[in-house]
Amino acid sequence: MKLKTFTPADVAGKKVLMRVDFNVPFKNGKVTDNARILAHTSTLKKLLDAGAKVALVSHFGRPKGKVDPAFSLSQIVPDIEKAYGLKVVFVDDCVGEKVAAAVDALKPGEIVVLENSRYHPEEQKNDPEFSKKMAAPFDVFVMDAFSASHRADCSTCGVIPFVKAAFAGDLLMREGDMLGAVSENPAKPYVLILGGAKVSDKIDIVGNLLDKATTILIGGGMAYTFLKAQGKEIGKSLCDTERLDFASNTLKKAADMGVKILLPVDSVVASGMDATDTEIVSSDSMPADKMGLDIGPETVKLFVAALDGAKSVLWNGPMGVFEDAKFAKGTDELAQAVAAVTAKGATTVIGGGDTASAVRQFKVADKVSHVSTGGGASLEYCEGKKLPGMEPFRV
């Protein structure tokens, strides 16, 4: 997807409201991962270099429309200053005269960070009057929070009618370029890797990409619904019984279309996630009292071989409970294989969420083409849905 972005002339001397995503992991008073903050660096630098006065607006957690100090963005101001190397002016609201005054008073090399937009119940209702108040101090709106772009909120799209101009930032542009490359017209052979727990989460992505894919690799908890649909014993493994017909129909439809769907031929199993009685079993001999928690070594070989020669790869969903070392090997080895095919020239995109966490954990985030900053947003994009925070900028 190609999006409309700004030139220096568009923002020079202008007051700019920039939607970012500062909804970062936060524990014991500290930001534990600042990747989302750093992701906006390029857009912010371009705005400041052009001489714009910039206010950053974001949500943080789920305060449910009420002021709650536990969700105040003031807590992460030191992390923002460190990430950008800038002085931050914090305003304890995201609308009103205090915001306008703070933006007017900005000095070169300073930015304004506004308080949590979700302190106001109107935000997630995309209330036009609230959008108008939010936009009032500003000339220009820049949307850079891809991970919130699937939400029709005041701060993601509602403000657009109330400013003189609106543009996509660099992060939004890159997400559109990269996700578009593996979902709209992917170079073939195209390998789609799907994992995670729920089949229901992947129904629409299968529906949208089945006719584009060369091969689909299915692992994680969702694989056992497909194995069950084939009549196999899956023991205590996850199974979405309401989606068995979908799984069966998908396997048949793919076969009719000439699309390969590869399922696990073996699994790492245990009696429970906390159990130590792990063993590797064939998909044809799953014990009734065990559950599959990772793909096995033969499946890894099968999946890695399927990646060989791929020109495009989209991966959404881990192959097992990778957070536990006992069940991490399948996801780890697949991550290394995706990195290897990237080095050979393939376009490889990691679809955010748990998969993004996994590739960071296994040290390959910088060895793939793109790691999406949005879990739900990247999924909806690849399902072919129109995202409220991106559509206004489509060209």
C-alpha positions as CSV (number, residue, x, y, z in Angstrom):
1,M,0.0,0.0,0.0
2,K,1.3,3.4,-1.0
3,L,0.6,6.3,1.4
4,K,0.7,10.0,1.3
5,T,3.6,11.4,3.4
6,F,4.9,14.9,4.1
7,T,7.7,17.0,2.7
8,P,9.7,19.5,4.8
9,A,7.6,22.3,3.2
10,D,4.4,20.7,4.4
11,V,5.3,21.0,8.0
12,A,7.9,23.9,8.3
13,G,6.8,26.2,11.1
14,K,3.6,24.2,11.6
15,K,2.1,22.9,14.8
16,V,2.0,19.1,14.3
17,L,0.1,16.5,16.3
18,M,1.8,13.2,15.8
19,R,0.1,9.9,16.8
20,V,2.7,7.5,18.2
21,D,2.4,4.2,20.1
22,F,4.0,4.5,23.5
23,N,1.9,1.6,24.8
24,V,5.2,-0.1,25.9
25,P,5.8,-3.0,28.3
26,F,6.1,-1.4,31.7
27,K,7.0,-3.3,34.9
28,N,8.1,-2.2,38.4
29,G,8.3,1.4,37.3
30,K,10.4,0.8,34.2
31,V,10.0,0.4,30.5
32,T,11.2,-3.2,29.7
33,D,11.3,-2.8,25.9
34,N,11.6,0.6,24.2
35,A,11.3,-0.7,20.6
36,R,8.0,1.1,20.0
37,I,9.5,4.4,21.2
38,L,12.5,4.0,18.9
39,A,10.3,3.1,16.0
40,H,9.1,6.7,15.6
41,T,12.6,8.2,15.6
42,S,12.8,8.7,11.8
43,T,9.4,10.5,11.5
44,L,10.1,12.7,14.5
45,K,13.5,13.7,13.3
46,K,12.1,14.7,9.9
47,L,9.5,16.9,11.5
48,L,11.9,18.6,13.9
49,D,14.5,19.1,11.1
50,A,11.9,20.8,9.1
51,G,11.2,23.3,11.9
52,A,7.8,21.9,13.1
53,K,6.5,22.2,16.6
54,V,5.6,18.6,17.6
55,A,3.2,17.1,20.2
56,L,3.1,13.4,20.6
57,V,-0.2,11.7,21.5
58,S,-0.6,8.0,22.5
59,H,-2.6,5.6,24.6
60,F,-1.0,3.6,27.4
61,G,-2.7,0.5,28.9
62,R,-6.4,0.4,29.5
63,P,-7.5,3.1,31.9
64,K,-11.1,2.6,30.6
65,G,-11.9,6.3,30.1
66,K,-10.8,7.4,33.6
67,V,-7.8,9.2,35.0
68,D,-5.6,6.5,36.6
69,P,-2.0,7.3,37.7
70,A,-1.0,3.7,36.9
71,F,-1.5,4.5,33.2
72,S,0.0,8.0,33.1
73,L,2.5,8.5,30.3
74,S,4.5,10.8,32.6
75,Q,6.1,7.6,33.9
76,I,7.9,6.9,30.6
77,V,9.1,10.5,29.9
78,P,12.7,9.6,31.0
79,D,12.7,6.7,28.5
80,I,11.4,9.0,25.8
81,E,14.1,11.6,26.5
82,K,16.8,8.9,26.4
83,A,15.5,7.3,23.2
84,Y,15.3,10.6,21.3
85,G,18.0,12.6,23.0
86,L,15.5,15.5,23.4
87,K,14.0,17.5,26.2
88,V,10.4,16.5,26.8
89,V,7.6,18.8,28.0
90,F,4.8,16.8,29.5
91,V,1.2,18.0,29.6
92,D,-1.2,16.2,31.9
93,D,-4.0,16.2,29.3
94,C,-4.3,15.7,25.6
95,V,-6.9,18.4,24.9
96,G,-7.5,22.0,26.0
97,E,-5.7,25.3,26.6
98,K,-2.8,23.7,28.5
99,V,-1.9,21.7,25.3
100,A,-2.1,24.8,23.1
101,A,0.0,26.8,25.5
102,A,2.7,24.1,25.8
103,V,3.0,23.8,22.0
104,D,3.2,27.5,21.5
105,A,6.0,27.7,24.0
106,L,8.1,25.0,22.5
107,K,11.8,25.8,22.0
108,P,14.0,24.2,19.3
109,G,15.0,20.7,20.4
110,E,11.9,20.2,22.6
111,I,8.8,18.1,22.1
112,V,5.5,17.9,23.9
113,V,4.2,14.6,25.2
114,L,0.5,14.6,25.9
115,E,-1.2,12.5,28.6
116,N,-2.9,9.2,27.9
117,S,-5.6,9.7,25.3
118,R,-7.7,6.9,26.8
119,Y,-8.2,8.9,30.0
120,H,-11.1,10.3,28.0
121,P,-14.0,7.9,27.2
122,E,-14.7,9.8,24.0
123,E,-11.3,8.7,22.5
124,Q,-12.3,5.1,21.7
125,K,-15.8,6.2,20.6
126,N,-14.2,8.4,17.9
127,D,-16.4,11.2,19.1
128,P,-16.3,14.1,16.6
129,E,-16.5,16.8,19.2
130,F,-13.6,15.4,21.1
131,S,-11.6,14.9,17.9
132,K,-12.2,18.6,17.2
133,K,-10.9,19.6,20.6
134,M,-7.9,17.4,20.2
135,A,-7.1,18.9,16.8
136,A,-7.8,22.5,17.7
137,P,-4.2,23.6,18.6
138,F,-2.7,22.0,15.5
139,D,-2.2,22.7,11.8
140,V,-1.1,19.2,10.7
141,F,-1.7,15.6,11.8
142,V,0.9,12.9,11.2
143,M,-0.2,9.3,11.8
144,D,2.8,7.0,12.7
145,A,1.2,4.5,15.1
146,F,0.7,1.4,12.9
147,S,0.0,-0.8,15.9
148,A,-3.1,1.4,16.6
149,S,-4.1,1.9,13.0
150,H,-6.8,-0.8,13.2
151,R,-8.6,1.3,15.8
152,A,-11.0,4.0,14.7
153,D,-10.2,6.4,17.5
154,C,-10.1,10.2,17.7
155,S,-6.3,10.1,17.9
156,T,-5.9,7.7,14.9
157,C,-8.3,9.1,12.4
158,G,-11.0,11.2,14.0
159,V,-8.9,14.4,14.1
160,I,-8.2,14.4,10.3
161,P,-11.2,16.4,9.2
162,F,-10.3,19.1,11.8
163,V,-6.7,19.9,10.6
164,K,-5.5,21.6,7.5
165,A,-3.4,18.6,6.3
166,A,-2.8,15.0,7.4
167,F,0.0,12.6,6.4
168,A,1.4,9.2,7.1
169,G,4.8,9.0,9.0
170,D,7.8,6.9,8.0
171,L,6.8,4.0,10.2
172,L,3.3,3.8,8.8
173,M,4.8,4.1,5.3
174,R,7.2,1.2,5.9
175,E,4.5,-1.0,7.4
176,G,2.3,-0.4,4.3
177,D,5.2,-1.2,1.9
178,M,6.4,-4.3,3.6
179,L,3.1,-5.9,4.6
180,G,1.8,-5.0,1.1
181,A,4.8,-6.8,-0.4
182,V,3.8,-10.1,1.3
183,S,0.0,-9.9,1.1
184,E,-1.1,-8.0,-2.0
185,N,1.2,-9.2,-4.8
186,P,3.9,-11.4,-3.3
187,A,6.8,-12.7,-5.4
188,K,6.6,-16.5,-5.7
189,P,7.4,-19.0,-4.3
190,Y,5.5,-17.5,-1.4
191,V,5.5,-19.3,2.0
192,L,3.0,-18.4,4.6
193,I,3.8,-19.6,8.1
194,L,1.0,-19.7,10.6
195,G,1.2,-20.6,14.3
196,G,-0.1,-19.5,17.7
197,A,-2.9,-20.9,19.7
198,K,-6.2,-20.2,17.9
199,V,-7.5,-21.2,14.5
200,S,-10.1,-18.5,14.8
201,D,-7.4,-15.8,14.8
202,K,-6.2,-17.0,11.4
203,I,-9.4,-17.8,9.5
204,D,-9.5,-14.5,7.6
205,I,-5.8,-14.5,6.8
206,V,-6.1,-18.0,5.3
207,G,-9.1,-16.8,3.3
208,N,-7.3,-13.8,2.0
209,L,-4.0,-15.4,1.2
210,L,-4.8,-19.0,0.2
211,D,-4.9,-18.2,-3.5
212,K,-1.6,-16.2,-3.3
213,A,0.4,-18.8,-1.3
214,T,2.7,-21.5,-2.7
215,T,3.1,-23.3,0.6
216,I,1.5,-22.9,4.0
217,L,3.2,-24.1,7.1
218,I,1.0,-24.6,10.1
219,G,2.4,-25.1,13.6
220,G,1.7,-24.0,17.1
221,G,-1.5,-24.9,19.0
222,M,-3.6,-24.3,15.9
223,A,-2.0,-27.2,14.1
224,Y,-3.7,-29.7,16.3
225,T,-7.2,-28.6,15.0
226,F,-6.0,-29.4,11.5
227,L,-4.5,-32.7,12.6
228,K,-7.8,-33.6,14.4
229,A,-9.7,-32.8,11.2
230,Q,-7.5,-35.4,9.5
231,G,-8.7,-37.9,12.0
232,K,-5.5,-38.0,14.0
233,E,-5.3,-38.5,17.8
234,I,-4.1,-35.2,19.4
235,G,-4.3,-36.1,23.1
236,K,-4.8,-33.1,25.3
237,S,-3.5,-30.7,22.7
238,L,-5.4,-27.5,21.9
239,C,-8.3,-28.0,19.6
240,D,-10.9,-25.5,18.4
241,T,-13.7,-28.0,17.9
242,E,-15.9,-25.3,16.3
243,R,-13.3,-24.9,13.6
244,L,-12.9,-28.5,12.6
245,D,-15.0,-28.1,9.5
246,F,-13.1,-25.0,8.5
247,A,-9.8,-26.9,8.9
248,S,-11.1,-29.8,6.8
249,N,-12.5,-27.5,4.1
250,T,-9.3,-25.5,4.0
251,L,-7.1,-28.6,3.5
252,K,-9.4,-29.7,0.7
253,K,-9.6,-26.3,-1.0
254,A,-5.8,-25.9,-0.9
255,A,-5.3,-29.3,-2.4
256,D,-7.8,-28.4,-5.2
257,M,-5.8,-25.1,-5.8
258,G,-2.4,-26.8,-5.8
259,V,-1.4,-25.0,-2.6
260,K,0.7,-27.2,-0.3
261,I,-0.3,-27.2,3.4
262,L,2.3,-28.8,5.7
263,L,1.3,-29.9,9.2
264,P,3.5,-31.2,12.0
265,V,4.7,-34.8,11.5
266,D,6.0,-34.9,15.0
267,S,5.7,-32.8,18.2
268,V,7.4,-32.2,21.5
269,V,4.8,-33.3,24.1
270,A,4.3,-33.3,27.8
271,S,1.4,-33.9,30.3
272,G,1.2,-30.1,30.8
273,M,3.0,-26.9,30.2
274,D,4.7,-27.0,33.6
275,A,5.5,-30.7,33.4
276,T,9.0,-32.1,32.8
277,D,8.0,-35.4,31.2
278,T,8.7,-34.1,27.7
279,E,9.1,-36.5,24.7
280,I,9.1,-36.4,21.0
281,V,6.3,-38.3,19.3
282,S,5.0,-38.8,15.8
283,S,1.8,-37.1,14.8
284,D,0.5,-40.7,14.1
285,S,1.1,-41.8,17.7
286,M,0.1,-38.9,20.0
287,P,-0.5,-40.3,23.6
288,A,-4.0,-39.6,24.8
289,D,-2.6,-38.1,28.1
290,K,-0.1,-35.7,26.5
291,M,-0.3,-32.3,24.7
292,G,1.7,-30.9,21.9
293,L,3.7,-27.9,22.9
294,D,6.2,-27.5,20.1
295,I,6.9,-28.9,16.7
296,G,9.4,-31.8,16.6
297,P,12.7,-32.1,14.8
298,E,11.3,-33.9,11.7
299,T,8.7,-31.1,11.3
300,V,11.5,-28.5,11.6
301,K,13.3,-30.3,8.8
302,L,10.2,-30.4,6.7
303,F,9.4,-26.7,7.3
304,V,13.0,-25.5,6.7
305,A,13.1,-27.5,3.4
306,A,9.8,-25.8,2.4
307,L,11.4,-22.4,2.9
308,D,14.3,-23.1,0.5
309,G,14.0,-21.0,-2.6
310,A,11.2,-18.8,-1.2
311,K,11.0,-15.3,-2.6
312,S,8.4,-14.0,-0.1
313,V,7.6,-15.2,3.5
314,L,5.0,-14.0,6.0
315,W,5.2,-15.4,9.5
316,N,2.4,-14.9,12.0
317,G,2.3,-17.1,15.1
318,P,5.0,-19.1,17.0
319,M,5.5,-22.8,16.6
320,G,5.2,-23.6,20.2
321,V,5.4,-22.2,23.8
322,F,8.7,-20.5,22.9
323,E,8.8,-18.6,26.2
324,D,9.7,-21.9,27.9
325,A,13.1,-23.3,26.8
326,K,11.7,-26.9,26.8
327,F,9.3,-25.9,23.9
328,A,11.3,-23.2,22.2
329,K,13.5,-25.1,19.7
330,G,10.9,-25.3,16.9
331,T,10.3,-21.5,16.8
332,D,14.1,-20.9,17.2
333,E,15.1,-23.1,14.4
334,L,12.4,-21.7,12.1
335,A,13.5,-18.2,12.9
336,Q,17.1,-19.0,11.9
337,A,15.8,-20.5,8.7
338,V,13.7,-17.4,7.9
339,A,16.8,-15.3,8.5
340,A,18.8,-17.6,6.2
341,V,16.3,-17.2,3.3
342,T,16.3,-13.5,3.9
343,A,20.1,-13.5,3.3
344,K,19.4,-15.2,0.0
345,G,17.2,-12.3,-1.2
346,A,13.7,-13.2,0.0
347,T,11.4,-10.6,1.4
348,T,10.5,-11.8,4.9
349,V,8.0,-10.2,7.2
350,I,7.2,-11.0,10.8
351,G,3.6,-10.3,11.7
352,G,4.1,-8.6,15.1
353,G,2.8,-9.7,18.5
354,D,4.3,-13.0,19.9
355,T,6.2,-13.7,16.6
356,A,8.0,-10.4,16.9
357,S,8.9,-11.2,20.5
358,A,10.2,-14.6,19.4
359,V,12.5,-13.3,16.7
360,R,13.9,-10.8,19.1
361,Q,14.4,-13.5,21.7
362,F,16.3,-15.6,19.1
363,K,18.4,-12.7,17.9
364,V,17.2,-12.6,14.3
365,A,15.0,-9.4,14.3
366,D,17.7,-7.5,12.4
367,K,18.2,-10.5,10.0
368,V,14.7,-10.4,8.4
369,S,13.3,-7.8,6.1
370,H,10.7,-6.4,8.5
371,V,9.3,-7.0,12.0
372,S,5.9,-5.4,12.2
373,T,5.2,-3.2,15.1
374,G,1.5,-4.2,15.2
375,G,0.1,-7.6,16.2
376,G,-3.6,-7.1,15.6
377,A,-3.0,-4.4,13.0
378,S,-0.7,-6.6,10.9
379,L,-3.1,-9.5,11.1
380,E,-6.0,-7.3,10.0
381,Y,-3.9,-5.8,7.2
382,C,-3.0,-9.3,5.9
383,E,-6.6,-10.3,6.2
384,G,-7.3,-7.7,3.6
385,K,-9.2,-5.4,5.9
386,K,-9.2,-1.6,5.6
387,L,-7.5,0.0,8.6
388,P,-9.1,3.3,9.8
389,G,-5.7,4.7,10.6
390,M,-4.2,4.0,7.2
391,E,-7.0,4.3,4.6
392,P,-7.2,8.1,4.8
393,F,-3.6,8.3,3.5
394,R,-3.9,5.8,0.7
395,V,-2.7,7.1,-2.8
